[in-house]
């Protein structure tokens, strides 16, 4: 199952609650919400958070793993 298909299984409020519960780093939470729920690209997030593309991808990858193992 693809990430977009997984995201479509719950409402935005449910996802926000789950992200708030399981992602403890404030920056990672904000990035994951914008990426998963608002469909903001990694490039746009890296510019918005003043990080490299690789750093942004790494943060999102770790956050998704942390979140998805709890759903």
C-alpha positions in Angstrom: 0.0 0.0 0.0 1.3 3.4 -0.9 1.7 6.3 1.5 -1.1 8.3 -0.2 -3.5 5.4 0.0 -2.7 5.0 3.7 -3.2 8.7 4.4 -6.6 8.5 2.6 -7.8 5.9 5.1 -8.3 8.5 7.9 -9.5 12.0 8.3 -7.2 15.0 8.6 -8.1 15.4 12.3 -7.3 11.7 13.0 -3.9 12.1 11.3 -3.1 15.3 13.2 -3.9 13.6 16.5 -1.7 10.6 15.6 1.2 12.7 14.5 1.0 14.8 17.7 0.9 11.6 19.8 3.8 9.8 18.2 6.2 12.4 16.7 7.8 14.2 19.6 10.1 16.6 17.8 8.2 19.8 17.0 10.0 20.5 13.7 9.5 16.9 12.5 5.8 17.1 13.4 5.3 20.3 11.4 7.2 18.9 8.4 5.3 15.6 8.4 1.9 17.3 8.7 2.7 19.6 5.8 4.1 16.7 3.7 1.5 14.1 4.3 -1.6 16.3 4.8 -0.9 19.3 2.6 1.1 17.4 -0.1 4.0 19.8 0.2 7.1 18.5 -1.6 10.4 17.7 0.0 12.0 20.5 -2.0 9.5 23.0 -0.7 9.9 21.8 2.8 13.7 22.0 2.7 13.5 25.6 1.6 10.9 26.5 4.2 12.8 24.9 7.0 16.2 26.0 5.7 17.5 22.4 5.5 19.1 20.4 2.7 17.0 18.1 0.6 18.8 15.1 2.2 18.2 16.3 5.7 14.5 16.9 5.0 14.1 13.5 3.4 15.8 11.8 6.4 13.6 13.6 8.9 10.5 12.7 7.0 11.6 9.1 6.6 12.3 8.6 10.3 9.0 10.3 11.2 6.9 8.1 8.9 8.5 5.0 10.2 7.8 6.1 13.8 4.2 7.0 12.9 3.3 4.1 10.8 4.4 1.5 13.3 1.7 2.8 15.7 -1.2 2.7 13.3 
